[in-house]
Amino acid sequence: MSEYQILAVIAAFVFAYCLVAARLARTQFNGPLIYVACGLILGPYCLNLVAMDVDGETLKTLAEITLAVVLFTDSAGANLPVLRRVRRLPVRLLLIGLPLTIAFGFFSGSVLYSNLTWIELALLATMLAPTDAALGQAVINNEAVPSSVREGLNVESGLNDGICVPVLLLFLAISADSLDQGAVFIQMLELPLQAIGIGSLIGIASALIGCISINASVKRDWIDGAWTQIPVIALAVVCFAISQWLGGSGFIACFVGGLVFGGLIREQKQPLLKAADGTGDVLSMITWFIFGALFIGDCLLAPEWRAIAYALLSLTVVRIIPVFLSVIGMGLQSDSKLFMGWFGPRGLASIVFIVMVNEADLPGSKTLVQAVTWTVLLSVILHGITANPLANLYAKRVEARGKTV
């Protein structure tokens, strides 16, 4: 197949979607749901108009860069006064809800999969614990939803993937028998501190240097026009790449860096972020299109009932119960807890993680790929279809009772 044919098909798809993007954004059929569906239809499993030779590492890199840009721009646009007011919510979701989600995921896997070892079950639960900032944008950007809930979900999705990275690396090291018992305990302490510490420092430093540089440039009229589309994207990639290079979490670096950048930048903030949002949307579109074209077909051709059952459990009770438990005593209404519990979509982070685990060549790798792929696919469908209707319904309920969350 000619590379020009592939390029023509992908470019035509991007062009066509751009023409109706605003209209689709007001419906339940938008974003990743359409990208994945079109990728599947145009890919080798259906019309075979796009047959790309893309390996797992390429998809991992593309998903990482996409997630890095989305995390940075989302956190840069966060409402800091609201975030300071509701900071207890994301803290609880991360420190209580996230470990409980991994524990519930492990238990659910042990019930369904007798063929997986305990370390493979732990890897599966960890891969599907983080929520997706990119896939959750339909809710986070919906101003009808109370700002406290949106900011809480935004911070949770921005940090939980970075927190899960050292946990995943620890389990991978144990699975390779490269650690003795003493080393396991040391790594349990070192990896999270290293990932979070280095990531946070790199994010803060990069954001400070970026803000000072951009403000100085704008003041002297050295940057204008089309060039305003590039700095935020470049800064997000710098945060991610340097942190990964030095052994930290690039995702933590991007989220923390975005928060600092958004809080300090004075000139041209909205034009800079608007341009960066557009680039993030394009990267997200391409990533999900490739995922739909090359990775969904195998699961649909040979569906495995346990993978589907685990996916449904992961998206419901494994997520919702920990959310209810983590916010006990905060005075939140049941519909608010249920709304936050349901909107924990799985996406780019899980795709990155499954490529990392697949490279370890574990006995249960095929089973893990099936379970993660089905979970991401069902999340794209179910969260995509329900995002706008449920967000609007929830907003009406909150308004009807006097805006009490």
Steps between C-alpha positions, in 0.01 A plus 500: 500500500635840401595733785333777304171310506528469879590867533211603274245296696616627840517862379153473346364360827655784702365759256149350502487480879612863536202609290249348745699500827304782665169337408608155623631650824139575595400136453602173660689399185826693506871487574673164558180306431494625140880475462509135607194406292641661185838341561336157527284551190781638283764262636609152389216322682225668292557712187880460509560856381757554774751222565780658701802312629490651849654301784411525868794724583393757238146509638642527854713801405211670319264436795760630747553827310125545456436443870788732596356787291145444628614486864703819469232704323215372720683583822615837364138591441387385847304737719748539786263674747251214460779244520628645828148485638436136404852360539382242756297326229782407259731425793255241628437357155875456452613387845199286590306436180796403280644227730148366556443489123816292455392270785147455358646444152733232639214323679273512192778357285568219746134396479493498118851389408629181662779481240671825602765524768462748785756732341312496168176579685676789675629630166151480348345689790771768486475547124129574528507710817584842347226705338551681171525878485454502121197268496341691789517841332134487398404515868788712632436770238121496546425817695157370594674263744590665834855633491598319821419162345672587171819621670504199731474256209755700300764487775432132566541403134805723470692337784382140532677375187829647620452340842427162341823500294735409790250242627492338156882508473529336842268215400687456171831477687354238734359302205848488347644357827750785500431600861552317828275564800718778639524669162121489461453700819761756394345535155155545654636812669740625233294469182198710608720765661725513195214512249301763689795701631697528177183548297377783724837677504541479123144621448545800731840593358388469137185703565691778679758529222225481237288771665791739545614446143155538342410810705831663405451413134141630490603821674754566224264392220735218402223240472175540312267343249551137406794463738266519801379150405833335583644601844250318725526178296880517508499571874274201566734272304802646684335425838417146397827410329739642762309338785497161327868541415593566864290215638191695606141482382447707188126504563546648848741755354250609234209535741698687766672710235166591346359611837802724564499633145129581509536674835798716401458586133368852463501587132330313217386214726176423321640524143793281602279235661239509224763425237646223715155347555461471123829313467402267786168428327677408175748271679213338687309450175794326331578282803144374539466451122810276495378313809168434327661399171761260634414381850122458526445250222671206673278536806182524294590200282580280800305640798580351840213510748723538806670804347162662433378414851815643657468815287143557619601443862797734461282780365231460766545347847882501494489876444175610665532327838848647572369847413210460746737376771765767442260796543327380816445792737527771233125559484468426128161398364456148364453615142827697519688194624337282235578755228869517599513124531358441154716757327831328553576416135796281403705596199844623400679414826372142486614471137849616600506255792388197298782557250748515792363177649479325163872559450567300818372188318312354795312167469168682533582789265229410247238489775615836637487661154146371446376629836658844466393542135140407579494734798632793296264422211192477722607814683525690171152383403316526832662818631481660156128433466409600856730802554275783381158354599606402853698821553195710408268284713733523799535878458120538506472294819768710671330823393160375614623448855675834522839414349595275791749243378 
